[in-house]
Amino acid sequence: MALLVPNIGELESLRYLVNQNNFVLDREDNAPRDLILKLYTSDTTPAEADVPSTTAYFEPYADGNTNGYGTASNTGYDTCVNNRTEARYDYTDQYGILLNGGQWKINQDSTANVVTTATYPEQTFTFTGAAGNVYGYYIVRANNMPVAVHGVVDAASGAAATTITKGDATNVCIGVIGNDYITLPNVANVMDNITIGMTVGGNSAVPGSTLVGGIDRATRRVYLVDSSNVAVALTDNIQGATDPSITLDYTVVTATSAHGLQPGDVIYIARGTSNTTTTANTYTIFSTPSTTQFTTTPALDGTGNLTLYSSIMFAERFTNGPYPIQNNGDQIKVTLNISLD
């Protein structure tokens, strides 16, 4: 049975979605990210199953409704003007208009079926040259992937990372046959580098193809599931007298140049050329070991070439569009309204 979302639930859900955070004192640790408003020049009618690609939702970098990923804009379609003051959040390599979470206004109407709506002040895109037809707009979570990486086919690749081992003869992992979790040893930072989706192995008590499905940091428990997110039971005990350790495996992404991402950023990762093993999906950045490498949560699977995009949160096709951008000074104005009912 589906849960009823009461009016206050709609209100809080919408606040989270748009990051309406003007009531948060410290934005440094605030999640989720603000949003970025983008235009698209592909002849796309938004649908629920839509994901970014080389043929849909590409931005007006170049004239003629062509995919310009990998090249700087020559149409006047600008990179973001940063509205954040924290050093770790720099969005000036990303194209579009960065929306300030504190400027969203959220209201609930008084009808019997209450509708909760978030509105944002009108935003204006001003072009300096021809950009072709603009069909609509969409909103993504803020990130700072530069043009050398964002939307460029095969601009990244996934490979197996160094296996993480938890537990040894002195600091033992504990597991009881029939349970769907393993308790890690009580040592400092033992949970810090674990995230959902990692492959659990290295112990005969753990069935093959088992993944981390949940993490309880307080009790140091790692919960076990299969690829369908169904609980997996241990087939034997894990203790000092037998095998006291487990291993965790995952995929690390390496970009061809600096990726500009921070832990907590949300992006869409698509398969690149000849990649048949990676699950294309929306992922959150988990760690950034270097300026060109990152890991995700849930942990990425498979190996091979990858293409990185901003994730699509909301999309709308202009009702009376497309609007042709032909001359220096041409503008498109967008007023945002997002509703839950």
C-alpha positions, 0 to 999 in steps of 0.5 A: 500500500502506498503511503499518504503524504500529508500536507506537511510532508509535501512541504518538507519534501519540496523544500528538500528538492529545491534546497530552500535553505534560507532557514539554515544558518550554516550552508557549508554542511547543507545538503542537498546542493542548490539547483542549476537552470539550463536550456536545451536545444534538442527537439525533446518532449520530456518524459518520466524515463528521460535521461541526459544523452548526446541526443537529448537535453544538450545545451545551446553552446553552438548554433544549429541545434547541435551537440556542443559538449566538449567545446566552449559556448560561442552563443552567449549561453553563459557559465554560472555566476556563483552565489555561494561563498564557501570555497569548496563550492565553485560552480563557475565551470558549469553552464546555466543559471545557478539558483539560490535555494534561499530565493524559492518561495513555497506556498500551499493553496486552500483547495480541498486537494492541497497543492504545494508549489515552489516558485522562483523569480524570473530568470533571463538568458541573454545571447550574444549570437545565433543559437538555433531553436531553444525547445525548453529548460531543465533543472539539475543539481549543481556541480562544477564539471568543466566542458572538457568532461561534462557530456563528452563521450568517453571522457571518463572510464571505470576500473576496479579499485584496490580491494578493501579488507576489513578484519584480521586475526586481532580485530575480527569481523563477526557474523552469525549463520542465517543473519543478513549482516556482518559486524565489523571490528571496533577500530577507529574509522572502520566504517569511513570508506564503506558505501552501499553497492560495494561487492562483499566477498573474501569469506566463504560464509558470504554467498557470491554476488552479495552487495552492501545494502545498508550501513549502521555506523553506530553498531558497525553493521554492514547489511547484505543484499543481492542485486535485486536488493533482497536480503542475503543470509550468511551460510556460515559463522564469521569469527576468529576461529574461522576466517575473520575478514571480509573484502569490499570491491567497487569501481573507481572512475578516472576522468581524462582531465580534472572533473571538478566534482565534490563529495555529495554532488549528484550526476548521471553516469552513462555507458561509454563506447563498448561498455556493456557492464556498467549500470547507467544511473544517477549517482552521488559522488562518495569520494574524490581521491584526486582531481581526476578520480572519484567513487560513487554511492551506490558504488559503481559496477562494471568497467569501461568507458563512461560519459558524465552528465548533470542529472535531470531533476525537472524538465519542461518544453516551452508550450509556444516554442521552440523559440529561435535565437538568431541575433545578439541580444535575443533573450529567453525568460523563465519563471519556475513553478514546481508543484506537489499534490 
